[in-house]
């Protein structure tokens, strides 16, 4: 009984190992194909195949630039505006006129 379960577990583990090896080989082949495609484009000096590629590239880098700008602004806010500003609470003053109709 124990031998059968061990044999079954060994078969399952060997099948999983084989399937993981196949998946790894597929990923490796896909990555190698993409790298070869990029290298061939670089060697031919034709990075973009159409105007849409150029537009997508520009939009992507504009997005990355905006994200980096926001991160830099947040870092400047936290680093340069130190905690001493938070210690002094501003004095609040009433603004406007007082509504006497709300008084009892």
Order of alpha helices (4+ residues) and beta strands (2+ residues): alpha-alpha-alpha
